[in-house]
Amino acid sequence: MINALTVDVEDYYQVQAFADVIRPAEWHRYPSRVEKNTYRLLDIFQRRGVRATFFILGWVAERCPELVRDIFQAGHEIGSHGYSHQRIDRGSEKIFREDIQRAKSILEEQLSIGIRCYRAPSYSITAKTLWALDVLADLGFDRDSSIFPVHHDTYGIPDAPRFPHFRVVRGGGRILEFPPSTLASFGVNLPVAGGGYFRLFPYRLTAWAIHRINENEAQPAMVYLHPWEIDPEQPRIAASWRSRFRHYQNLQSTEKKLLRLLDDFSWAPMSEVLALSLNREDSKDEVGHGL
């Protein structure tokens, strides 16, 4: 089974954990580490022959155009992570549309390709912001990875499908959704394969969960990470205990875990894994199952 590997390209000071203490207008005051960390990931992926989907923040792309081109030229898929990394529920539909349009235009002008994949900052497409899918479709996106089927204090739609599926949007169109991976246990979906969960849980648990998704449920896993997660030397931000725990926990071991993960499973960009999933469903002639 081939699984989807994704990277959210943003810097350490742009994360939701620090949104209450660092405003976007202050980002330029912090020393940037996103280029160094992303090139480190590119080197790791290249040495292992792995390709991924990179959801790039428009703010970063605007300031690091060479990095964007190098990611693309290395054979990775490029997606949008929006421009300003603000939760969708903190603004209006107009603000969201302008943010996404700006970010998409930057990437398309830099690469001369259409950008069709999107991931919302902090997985902030929730039951209250499903209208964001209509906006994405209007702007030419047809693949999304923003709906986390879990309970969480800032994101999630707990009863959303756990595996790739189509979502109908305004006007009858569809967007193909690929949620981050979870395990269903006693009626609750448990997040297992990305970000803070990957850093917090022992590697054996992550590997067991992915094997179970692949073998018991015959589905691909969706794994995500951030460049700052392999950077234990990053500056420390003065924030609440909870925010600091979420951000800094186990940074020193993330790269080692990542190397094991890349060696133990097969990986491809999100769109390639979605295409394989569609082909499997077509071959079974089971329209409506998952996809």
Secondary structure by P-SEA (a helix, b strand, c coil): cbbbbbbbccccccccccccccccccccccccaaaaaaaaaaaaaaaabbbbbbbccaaaaaacaaaaaaaaaabbbbbbccccccccccccaaaaaaaaaaaaaaaaaaccccccbbbcccccccccccaaaaaaaaaccccccccccccccccccccccccbbbbbcccbbbbbbbccbbbbcccbbbbcccccccccccaaaaaaaaaaaaccccbbbbbbbcccccccccccccccaaaaaacccccccaaaaaaaaaaacccccaaaaaaaaaaaaaaaccccccc
